[in-house]
Amino acid sequence: MTKAEIVREVSKSTGIEATSVQAIVEGFMEAVKGSLVKENNVYIRGFGTFEVRTRAKRTARNITKNTTVIIPEHKVPTFKPCAEFKSLVK
């Protein structure tokens, strides 16, 4: 599902015009990104948690050049769905 499809679905189910819904969806995504950049987790009850995790330093291989590459420790955004969400998907 794309962002445009989400906007269309929310607009249809709420009766709010699509341009307003699009502004709200984009504002939500910017708020989540901004919070994660500051390394603050975002908890949405009944949906899940957006969080920043640290990946440890590791060694990888470049098979085309047959060399070893060290990947430094870095942070990645993750999403962990709540138990109710998981049970609905199963």
Secondary structure, DSSP 8 states (H G I E B T S, - for coil): --HHHHHHHHHHHH---HHHHHHHHHHHHHHHHHHHHTT--EEETTTEEEEEEEE--EEEEETTTTEEEEE--EEEEEEEE-HHHHHHH-
